[in-house]
């Protein structure tokens, strides 16, 4: 990476401070409940209580002490969290904050929480110029390195290839882990569904769909010039035309439904986030909901 500028240092410090305030023991517990390890390991022995599974009875300890005791088991974590960040031109859209800024703050929060829970954290940002890869490791200093990687961006790099990024992540992450994919997923569903499915077959995958309000509905703003953020192609539309606005909203809804189907069919879980949302609060709600549902991601 290039030299770290003072503004980036301030952004890292600000996100660290906000996340520390948000992250309490209950949120760490929700994270661990939502993202569990695959196996269990022996933890300790305790006295038998009515309702305990007799298959967990420790007969040797029970015979020695003269009272029934059962074995307790703990989930094996040994997890790695990989953040796959879409750094394409379309992610620069949005006001007052861009989709890319919101995604970066969400990724930074995931990094802090995963680090606090003792998991390894890594990142892969993808753009037209290639990728920036930070391998998954533990430790506060490494988490800071990850956050610097996801916050840093080059405005001259426009396109992206999520399929390649996901395949690279699967190859790099050999053991089962967690993959957060942060993107607007504006590509055709067929371009990324199979790659998501490949990742979800081995890992817990969360597809974080970042959007901005103008992608769903357009206000009456008269004649406006729209530019494709990745191809720079421009067109002039009359947003004052109610029929045009209705067609736009209908196409946007159809696109969102196709995007949702692709994510669900891939086996990944879908989290939605708008540029007007608080990324850390949204992440907390998502994890608590997943933990409450009692399903393993």
N, C-alpha and C positions, 0 to 999 in steps of 0.2 A: 504494500500500500504506500501511497504518497505520504509526505510529511503531514502530521496531524495539526490542523489549524486550531486557533484558540476557540472559534465558534463551535467546532466539533467537540472539544473538551468540555465546554459549557453545557452542550446538549447531553453528553454522556452523564455529567454530574447531575443535571436536572432530572433525568430519567431515573438515575440511581436513587435520588432523594425521594421522588414520587413513589417509586416501587417499594422502597423500604417502609414508607408510611402505609401503603396498601397491604403489604405482605405481613400477615400475622400468622399465628400458629394454626388457626382454623383454615386459612387459605392454603398453607403448606399441606395440611391434612387433606383438603379437597383435591389438591394436585396429585398427591400420592394415591388417593382413592380413585381418581379418574384415570390415572396412568399407572397401572400396576405392572409388576414383573410377571413373568410367565410361570414360574415355579414356586415351590415353598421349601423352606429349610427348617430343621428343628431349632426351637428357640429356648424353651425351658419346660419345667414340669410344675404343675400346681395341683392343689386338692380338687378332687372331683366335685362337680356341682350338678344338681338335677337338670337333665336336659342335655348334658354333654354327650358327645358321640362315643359310645363304648369302644369303637374301633381305635380310638386314640388313647385307650387306657394303657398306662405304663405298669405292667404287671410286676416287674422286678422291683420298682420303687414302692409300689403299693404293698408288696409282701414284706419288704424291709422295714417300712415305716408302720405298717399295720393299719393304714387307712388308704382308701382308693385315691389314686392320683392319675391325671391325664397329661399327655404331652401337648405342648403348645407349639404352633408353627408360625413362622413369619414369611411374608412374601419376599422372594428374591428379586431385588430391583436390578442392580447392575445395568442401568439403562443409559442410553445416549439420546440426547435431544438434538435433532438436526433442523435448522431453520433454512428453508429454501425460499429466497426472496426474489420476486420478479422485479427487475430493475429496468423495465422497458419504458418506452416513451409514454404509453398510455397511463402508466402509473404516476406520471408527473402531473396529471390533470387534477383539478379540484381546488377549491378556495373556501376559507382562507388557508386551509392546509391541503396539501396534495395527498392522493392515495398512497404514494410512496412514503411520505412522512408518517402517516398514520400506521402503515404496515411496519415501518422501522421501529416505531415506539412499541407496537404490540410485540414484535420480535424481541426487543430489548427486555420487555417485561417477562416474556417466557424464559429468556436466558437467565435473568436474575432468580426467578422462582425455581427453575430447574437446578441452578447452582446451589441455592439454599437448601434444596431437598437432597443434595448430594449426588445428583446425576451429572454425567458428562454433557457438555454443550458444545455444539459446533454450528457453522453456518456456510451456506453456499448462495452467493448472489449471482444472478445470471442476467446477461444483457448481450447486445449485439457484438460487443468486443470480446466476448468469452465469459469466463466465470472467475469469481474470487472465492477461494475455498479456505475455510478455517477448520481444521480437524477437531473432533469432539474430545475435550479434555475437562478435567475438574479444576477448581480453584478460582478465587475472586479475580486475580489478575488475568486469567484466561477469559473469564466472562467479560471483562472490560475489553479485551481484544475482539471478542465476538461482537460486542455492541458497537465498537468503532467500525467494524466491517459492515454491519448492516445499516449504520447511519450514513456512512460515506457513500457518495454517488457521483457519477460523471454525467452531466447533462448532455454530453455529445453522443452517448450510447443509447440507442433508441429501441431496437428490436430485442426479442427474447425467444427462447426455445425451452419451454417447461419440460417437454418430453426428454430432451437431452439432460437437463438438470436433474430430473427425477431418476433417470437411469444411472447417472453418476453417483447420486446419493445412495442408491441401493447397493451399488458396487462398493462404495466406501464404508457403508455401515453393515458389516457382516452379521453382527448379532442383532437380535430383535430389539427395536427401540421405538422412538417417537419421531415422527416427521411432521413439522408444521410447514405447509405450503401457503405462502402469502402472495396473492395475486388477484387481479381483477378477472382473470379467466375469460378475457374477451376473445380469445381464439375460438375456432370451431371446436365443439365438444369432442369430435373425433380425433382432434390433434393431441389431446391430453388424457382422455379417459383410459386408454390402455396402459399408459405409463403410470397413472394413479393406481390402477388395479394391480399392476406389477408390484408397486411399493406396498399397497395395502395387504397383499397376500403374505407379506413377511413382517410388516411393521404396523404400528398404530399410526394412521395418517389422519391429520386434520387439515382440511382444505379451508383456508380462511379467505373468503370472498370479500374483497375490499371494493366498495363502489362509492360513487358520488351522486347526489340527487339528480343532476341533469342527465344522467344515463337512464333514468326511469321516466321522467316527464320534463317537458320543456315549457317555460312560461311564455306569455305573449310579449316578445321583445322586438317585434318588427323584423326587418331584414338583418340577418346575422351571417357572418362568415364562419364556417366550421372547418377546422383543419384536423386531419388525421395525425395524431401525435407521433406515429411511427413512420408513415410514408410522406408526410407533409402535404398530401393532396388536399386541396381546398375546394369547397363548394359554398354557394350562397343559397340560403333557404329563407322562406318567409314564415317566421315563427308566429306571425299574427294570424295565419291561416288555421282556423280551429280544426279543419279536416286533417291538415298536416300534423298537428299536435296529437290528434286522436290516433292517426296511423303510427306515429312515432311511439306513443305509449303502448300500443298493441304489440308492435314489433319488439319493444323492450321487454314486455311481459313474456312473450313467447321465447325470447332468447334466455331470459332468466329461468324459465321452466326447463328448457333444454339443458342449461348449465347445471341445474339442481339434479335432474335425472342422471346426467353423466357422473356427477360426484357420488350420488347414492349408489348407482350401479357398480361403481368402481370398488365399493367397500370402504371408502373414506368417509369421515364425518365432516359435516358442513358447519362452519361458523361464519356468520355474516357481520360485516362491520362497515359503517358509513363514515365518510370524512367528518361528519358532525358528531360522531360518537367519541367517548372517552375510551381509548384502547385498553387501558388497564382495568377499568371497571367492567368493560365487556368481557375481558378474559376471565375475571373473577366470577361473573355470572355464568359463563360457559362451563368452567370447571366445577362450580358448585352444583350446577344442573346435572352434569355428567356423573358426579359423585352420588348425587341423590337418586339418580336412576339406577345406580348399582350395576352399570354395564361397564365392561372393560373395553377401553379404547385400544 
